[in-house]
């Protein structure tokens, strides 16, 4: 009887330790997706918001970075029959909290970045530099809280598609801001360069590319070149990679990238 009781006590102790370890080092999913302004490029004039919403509901990421996002534009009116706040509509469909970081005025509305978050504390729009001109760009930053009450910062961006000089300056601005934050940070988006580029090589070794860590160079942009230009970056001092996946769905001209991270050093 005593031996049986001892076994039960040891089992309960080990179970409580596992629960404590999972609580202290939680895993969470990050999704980044260029959504082609809310239209299915394979079927012009067809909305893709329900497809994107269903994908998010199925995957259940903690945070989502969305690029090429329109808000209240005539372009959306042509696809949806009315001007809509696309991120707000997506938030309603998924149950997430949404935020739009406008990079520029466009088609009687705005164009920029979107984020969806399960539990957001505050938001910030960071205007990014364009030293040689071109389209304005921005990053959306959000302070999030995980289920275990740990607080983190998440950044979502879409870098210049025209000029290397702009992308280099924008990377410097994003990483400088991330380095200044009081909590561990990670960031994601369509960066418009591949791993062989000058821009990629300019990023500090502090930041880990989830695709490289997973030894997965699968294309994230549907083109003949088959380039990987969509990324999730994390600080290996605070996070470790659990899983990396490029998802083959036809809702945009990009493929969504799903990354699972584990918080190891809050």
C-alpha positions as CSV (number, residue, x, y, z in Angstrom):
1,X,0.0,0.0,0.0
2,X,2.8,2.4,0.9
3,X,4.6,1.5,-2.3
4,X,1.5,2.2,-4.4
5,X,1.1,5.6,-2.6
6,X,4.7,6.5,-3.3
7,X,4.3,5.7,-7.0
8,X,1.1,7.9,-7.2
9,X,2.9,10.8,-5.4
10,X,5.9,10.6,-7.9
11,X,3.5,10.5,-10.8
12,X,1.6,13.5,-9.6
13,X,4.8,15.4,-9.0
14,X,6.1,14.7,-12.4
15,X,2.8,15.7,-14.0
16,X,2.8,19.0,-12.1
17,X,6.4,19.6,-13.2
18,X,5.5,19.0,-16.9
19,X,2.5,21.5,-16.6
20,X,4.9,24.0,-14.9
21,X,7.5,23.6,-17.7
22,X,4.9,24.0,-20.4
23,X,3.5,27.1,-18.7
24,X,7.0,28.6,-18.3
25,X,8.1,27.8,-21.8
26,X,4.9,28.0,-23.9
27,X,4.8,27.2,-27.6
28,X,2.8,29.4,-30.0
29,X,2.2,29.8,-33.7
30,X,3.1,32.7,-36.0
31,X,1.6,33.1,-39.5
32,X,2.7,35.5,-42.2
33,X,0.8,35.9,-45.4
34,X,0.7,38.3,-48.3
35,X,-3.0,38.3,-49.2
36,X,-3.0,40.1,-52.5
37,X,-5.2,43.0,-51.3
38,X,-8.1,40.7,-50.6
39,X,-8.6,39.3,-54.1
40,X,-7.9,35.8,-55.4
41,X,-5.3,36.4,-58.2
42,X,-6.2,33.2,-60.0
43,X,-9.9,34.3,-60.2
44,X,-9.9,38.1,-60.7
45,X,-12.8,39.8,-59.0
46,X,-13.2,37.0,-56.5
47,X,-12.8,37.8,-52.8
48,X,-10.4,35.7,-50.7
49,X,-11.4,36.8,-47.2
50,X,-13.4,33.7,-46.4
51,X,-10.6,31.4,-47.5
52,X,-8.1,33.4,-45.4
53,X,-10.4,33.4,-42.4
54,X,-11.0,29.7,-42.6
55,X,-7.3,29.0,-42.9
56,X,-6.6,31.1,-39.7
57,X,-9.4,29.4,-37.8
58,X,-8.0,26.0,-38.8
59,X,-4.4,26.8,-37.9
60,X,-5.0,28.9,-34.8
61,X,-1.9,31.0,-34.8
62,X,-1.3,33.3,-31.8
63,X,-0.4,36.2,-34.2
64,X,-0.9,36.8,-37.9
65,X,1.1,39.2,-40.2
66,X,-0.8,40.2,-43.3
67,X,0.7,42.2,-46.2
68,X,-0.7,44.0,-49.3
69,X,-3.8,45.0,-47.3
70,X,-6.3,47.6,-48.5
71,X,-8.8,49.4,-46.3
72,X,-11.9,51.2,-47.6
73,X,-10.5,51.4,-51.2
74,X,-12.2,51.5,-54.5
75,X,-10.2,48.4,-55.4
76,X,-11.9,46.5,-52.6
77,X,-15.3,48.0,-53.8
78,X,-14.7,46.4,-57.2
79,X,-14.1,43.0,-55.6
80,X,-16.6,43.1,-52.6
81,X,-19.3,45.4,-54.0
82,X,-18.5,48.0,-51.3
83,X,-15.6,49.7,-49.6
84,X,-14.7,47.6,-46.5
85,X,-12.3,47.7,-43.7
86,X,-10.7,44.4,-44.7
87,X,-8.8,43.7,-41.4
88,X,-11.9,44.5,-39.3
89,X,-14.0,42.2,-41.4
90,X,-11.4,39.4,-41.0
91,X,-11.3,40.0,-37.3
92,X,-15.0,39.5,-37.1
93,X,-14.8,36.3,-39.0
94,X,-12.0,34.8,-37.0
95,X,-12.6,36.2,-33.5
96,X,-9.2,37.8,-33.4
97,X,-8.3,41.4,-32.7
98,X,-7.3,43.3,-35.8
99,X,-5.1,46.3,-36.5
100,X,-4.3,48.2,-39.7
101,X,-1.1,50.1,-40.1
102,X,-1.5,52.4,-43.0
103,X,1.6,52.9,-45.1
104,X,0.0,55.2,-47.7
105,X,-3.2,56.7,-49.0
106,X,-4.5,54.6,-51.9
107,X,-7.7,54.5,-54.1
108,X,-9.7,56.7,-51.7
109,X,-8.6,54.5,-48.7
110,X,-5.4,53.1,-47.3
111,X,-2.8,50.5,-48.1
112,X,-0.4,48.9,-45.6
113,X,0.0,46.1,-43.1
114,X,-2.5,44.1,-41.0
115,X,-2.1,42.1,-37.8
116,X,-4.4,39.7,-36.1
117,X,-3.8,38.8,-32.5
118,X,-5.5,36.6,-29.9
119,X,-4.6,38.9,-27.0
120,X,-3.2,42.4,-27.8
121,X,-2.2,45.0,-25.2
122,X,-1.3,47.9,-27.5
123,X,-0.4,48.7,-31.1
124,X,2.0,51.0,-32.9
125,X,2.5,52.0,-36.6
126,X,6.2,52.5,-37.4
127,X,6.8,54.6,-40.6
128,X,9.7,53.2,-42.5
129,X,12.4,55.2,-44.4
130,X,12.4,55.4,-48.2
131,X,15.7,57.2,-48.8
132,X,15.6,56.8,-52.6
133,X,11.9,57.3,-53.1
134,X,9.2,54.8,-54.0
135,X,6.1,53.7,-52.2
136,X,5.8,54.5,-48.5
137,X,6.2,51.5,-46.2
138,X,5.3,50.8,-42.6
139,X,5.6,48.2,-39.9
140,X,2.8,47.2,-37.4
141,X,3.9,46.5,-33.9
142,X,1.8,44.9,-31.2
143,X,2.4,44.0,-27.6
144,X,0.9,40.6,-27.0
145,X,0.1,38.5,-23.9
146,X,0.4,34.7,-24.0
147,X,-1.9,32.4,-22.1
148,X,0.7,32.2,-19.3
149,X,0.7,36.0,-19.0
150,X,4.1,36.4,-20.6
151,X,4.3,39.6,-22.7
152,X,6.1,39.8,-26.0
153,X,6.4,42.2,-29.0
154,X,5.5,41.2,-32.6
155,X,6.2,43.2,-35.7
156,X,4.7,42.8,-39.2
157,X,6.0,44.5,-42.3
158,X,6.2,44.6,-46.1
159,X,9.4,46.0,-47.4
160,X,10.0,48.1,-50.6
161,X,9.6,46.1,-53.8
162,X,11.6,48.5,-55.9
163,X,14.9,49.6,-54.3
164,X,17.6,47.7,-52.4
165,X,18.6,51.0,-50.7
166,X,15.1,51.3,-49.2
167,X,15.0,47.7,-48.0
168,X,18.4,48.1,-46.3
169,X,17.2,51.3,-44.5
170,X,13.9,49.7,-43.6
171,X,15.6,46.6,-42.1
172,X,17.9,48.9,-40.0
173,X,14.8,50.8,-38.7
174,X,12.9,47.6,-37.8
175,X,15.7,45.9,-36.1
176,X,16.8,49.1,-34.2
177,X,13.2,49.4,-32.9
178,X,13.0,45.8,-32.0
179,X,16.3,46.0,-30.1
180,X,14.9,48.9,-28.1
181,X,11.9,47.0,-26.7
182,X,11.7,45.9,-23.1
183,X,10.3,42.5,-23.9
184,X,11.4,39.7,-26.3
185,X,10.5,40.4,-29.9
186,X,9.9,38.6,-33.1
187,X,8.9,39.9,-36.5
188,X,7.6,38.7,-39.9
189,X,6.5,39.7,-43.3
190,X,7.1,39.9,-47.0
191,X,10.6,41.3,-47.3
192,X,11.0,41.3,-51.1
193,X,14.5,39.7,-51.0
194,X,15.8,36.1,-51.0
195,X,18.5,34.6,-48.8
196,X,21.2,35.2,-51.3
197,X,20.7,39.0,-51.2
198,X,22.7,41.9,-49.7
199,X,19.7,42.7,-47.6
200,X,19.5,39.3,-46.0
201,X,23.2,39.3,-45.3
202,X,22.9,42.7,-43.6
203,X,20.6,41.4,-40.8
204,X,22.4,41.1,-37.5
205,X,23.2,37.5,-36.3
206,X,21.1,38.3,-33.3
207,X,18.1,37.5,-35.5
208,X,17.4,33.9,-36.6
209,X,15.5,33.2,-39.9
210,X,13.0,30.4,-39.1
211,X,13.3,29.0,-42.6
212,X,17.1,28.7,-42.4
213,X,16.9,27.2,-38.9
214,X,14.5,24.6,-40.3
215,X,16.8,24.0,-43.4
216,X,13.7,24.7,-45.5
217,X,14.2,27.0,-48.6
218,X,10.8,26.3,-50.1
219,X,9.4,29.1,-52.3
220,X,6.9,31.4,-50.7
221,X,6.1,33.4,-53.8
222,X,4.4,31.8,-56.8
223,X,6.7,32.7,-59.6
224,X,9.0,31.1,-62.1
225,X,12.0,32.0,-60.0
226,X,10.4,30.3,-57.0
227,X,11.9,32.7,-54.4
228,X,11.6,32.6,-50.7
229,X,10.8,36.2,-49.7
230,X,8.4,35.8,-46.8
231,X,10.0,35.3,-43.3
232,X,9.7,35.0,-39.6
233,X,12.6,36.2,-37.6
234,X,13.2,35.6,-33.9
235,X,15.9,36.3,-31.2
236,X,17.4,32.9,-30.4
237,X,18.3,34.1,-26.9
238,X,14.5,34.1,-26.1
239,X,13.0,31.7,-28.6
240,X,13.6,28.4,-30.2
241,X,12.1,26.9,-33.4
242,X,9.7,24.1,-33.0
243,X,8.3,23.8,-36.5
244,X,8.3,25.6,-39.9
245,X,6.0,25.1,-42.8
246,X,5.1,26.7,-46.1
247,X,1.4,26.0,-46.8
248,X,0.4,25.3,-50.4
249,X,-3.0,27.1,-50.8
250,X,-4.1,29.0,-53.8
251,X,-5.7,32.1,-52.2
252,X,-2.9,34.6,-53.2
253,X,0.2,34.8,-55.2
254,X,2.2,34.1,-52.0
255,X,2.1,31.1,-49.8
256,X,1.5,31.5,-46.0
257,X,4.4,30.6,-43.7
258,X,3.5,29.0,-40.4
259,X,6.1,28.9,-37.7
260,X,5.9,27.4,-34.2
261,X,8.1,29.0,-31.6
262,X,8.9,28.1,-28.0
263,X,9.6,30.9,-25.4
264,X,12.8,29.8,-23.6
265,X,14.0,32.9,-21.8
266,X,11.3,35.5,-21.1
